[in-house]
Each structure stands twice: as structure tokens, then as C-alpha cells.
């Protein structure tokens, strides 16, 4: 089943003609901020996997590293705090 067949059924259910339905899909892609393209020649929607950019990955790794470092320091300080001075 291709995009044109599926879209016609969907557009009929939504009471949209083909052009209105195509605009609806374009707005849906824009509003959801998906990385997708519409190939009007073949009547298909091409979606790329959504991957975070390098800066977001760096921030996530840094946050994880900060948490692990905090736990490691806590584990290192536990025996020192348990010993009487």
C-alpha cells in the first residue's frame, strides 16, 4: 500500500480533497518539527531518524559525567568520614 492510496483514504475520512490533505500533512510535519520531506512525484513522505545534535549529546554526556563524579567522590569520602579523627 503506497502513500497515495493511504492518503486518499485518510483524506476521505477527514473530508479533505487531495490538495487540502497534502497541506494538512505539510503543516503536521512543520508543527511537530519532524525531519521529513514530501516527494510529490512519487507521493511519499520521507522521514529521517531524529538524532540530537552534537551539542545536545555533549551536554547530556557532561551531565551524566557530573553525576557519576559526585557519586564517586561520595564513595571515596565515606571511609574517611567513618574513621575517628
C-alpha positions in Angstrom: 0.0 0.0 0.0 1.6 3.3 -1.0 1.3 6.8 0.3 -1.2 7.9 -2.4 -3.6 5.1 -1.5 -3.3 5.6 2.2 -3.5 9.4 1.9 -6.7 9.2 -0.1 -8.4 7.0 2.5 -7.2 9.4 5.2 -8.3 12.5 3.3 -11.7 11.0 2.7 -12.1 10.3 6.5 -11.1 13.9 7.2 -13.3 15.3 4.4 -10.3 16.9 2.7 -9.5 16.9 -1.0 -6.0 15.8 -2.1 -4.5 19.3 -2.1 -6.0 20.2 1.3 -4.8 16.9 2.7 -1.3 17.5 1.3 -1.3 20.9 3.0 -2.5 19.3 6.2 0.4 16.8 6.1 2.9 19.6 5.4 1.6 21.5 8.4 1.7 18.4 10.6 5.3 17.9 9.7 6.2 21.5 10.3 4.3 21.7 13.7 5.8 18.5 15.0 9.3 19.6 13.9 9.9 16.2 12.2 12.8 15.8 9.8 10.7 14.8 6.9 10.3 15.6 3.2 7.4 15.1 0.8 8.3 13.7 -2.6 5.3 14.8 -4.7 6.5 12.9 -7.8 6.1 9.5 -6.0 3.6 10.7 -3.4 5.7 9.6 -0.4 6.8 11.1 2.8 10.5 10.5 3.6 11.3 10.7 7.3 14.9 10.8 8.6 15.7 9.4 12.1 15.6 12.2 14.7 19.1 12.4 16.2 20.1 15.0 18.7 22.8 17.4 17.5 26.4 17.2 18.7 26.0 20.0 21.3 23.0 18.3 22.9 24.9 15.0 23.1 27.8 16.8 24.7 25.6 18.4 27.3 23.9 15.0 28.1 27.3 13.3 28.5 28.6 16.1 30.7 25.5 15.9 32.9 26.0 12.1 33.3 29.7 12.6 34.0 28.9 15.1 36.7 26.5 12.7 38.4 29.0 9.8 38.3 31.8 12.0 39.6 29.6 13.2 42.5 28.8 9.5 43.4 32.5 8.5 43.1 33.6 11.3 45.4 30.9 10.4 47.9 32.1 6.8 47.9 35.7 7.9 48.4 34.9 10.2 51.3 32.7 7.6 53.1 35.6 5.6 54.7 37.4 8.8 55.6 34.4 10.2 57.4 33.7 6.8 59.2 37.2 6.8 60.8 37.5 8.7 64.1 39.9 11.6 64.0 
